[in-house]
Amino acid sequence: MKKALVVAIVATATLSVLAITRAGSEARAASDVVRVSLGDTVRVDEAPVGCRVTRLSRYGNRVFLDCRRGGRLAGSYGTYFGEKEVLVVRFVGPRKAKTVLHARHEGEVARCR
């Protein structure tokens, strides 16, 4: 069951990013690519989901796309998509998160406990 939960979380996160990209593309019909820079925020119409471009000091200050729901975070999940890895986190407080899945693109996956 835990494996199914992790798969569901990753699938939901992936669909969220696709929805964000699609919404941005429709808003900018003149361009097929939506480019965001460090500090930029993207929000989805009609859904309390958003992403921002940030750096994670714990990962060598590399740039990640941080996606999560709006509102109260405690008990919810978020995703961090980076050039080298993907993280799924569970928020245990208003500003604190625990990594529940760490995967490298084209590499290994580690479910964290």
N, C-alpha and C positions, 0 to 999 in steps of 0.2 A: 504494500500500500504506500510506503514511503517513496518508493521508486516512482510510482504513478503520480504522486504529488509533485515530485521534482520535475517530471516530464510535463505535467500540466502547467507548472509555474513557468518553465522555459518556453513552452508553446504560447502561453498567454503573453509573456514579455515580447516574444518575436512578433506576434500579431499586433501588439500595441505599437511597436516600432514601425511595422508596415503601414498601419493606419495613420500614424503621424506623418510618415513620408508621403503617403498618398494625399493626405489633406493639404500638406505643404505644396505638393505638386499642382494640385488643382487651384490653389490660391495664386500660384505663379505659373500660369498656363504657358507663358512665353519660354519657360525653361523646364527641361526634364529633370534637372538636378537641383536639389535644395541644399545649399551649403550653409553650414552653421559654424561659428567660430567660438572660441573659448569665452564663456560667459553668456552666450546666447541661450534663450529659452524658447521651447516650442510647446504649444498647448493644442489639444485635440478639441474641435468643436463638438458639442453635445456629449462629452465624456469628461469626467474629472481626472484626466491623465495628462501628464506633461513630462518633458525631458529638458535637461540642460547639459551644456558642454562644460565639463569641469576637469580638474586635475586631482588625482588621488596620491597624496604624499606617501602612503603605505606601499604604493606600486611605482616608486621612482618618479613621482610627479608626472606620470604619463597621462595623456588626455583620454577621458572616457565620456560616453553618453550616458547620463544618469537619468533613468526613467522610473517614475513612480506615480501613484495616485495622489490627487490633491486631498487636502484635509488632514485629519488626524492620522499620523503615521504608525503609531504603536500598534503592533499586531498585523500590519500589512507587509507586503513584499515590494522590493524594488530590484531593478537590474542595472548593471553597469556593463556597457559594451565598449571594449577597447580594441586597439590594434592587435594585441596579442592574446587577450583573454576576455572571458565573459564571467561576471559574478552575479549571483542571485543572493539577495540579502533579505533577512526578516528584521523589521524594525522592532526593537524591544523597548524602546522609549521614544520620546519626541525627537531626539537627535542622535540616538545610538542604534546601530544595526549590527547583526551577527551574520557572517557569511554562511549560507547554507549550501551553496554550490559554487565551485570554482572550476572552470573549464578553459583549456587553451585551444585556440583555433587550430584545427588539424592536429590535435594532440590529446592529452589525457584529460580525464574528468575526475574531480574529487568532490564527493559529497561530504560536507563538513558537519560535525555534530556539536 
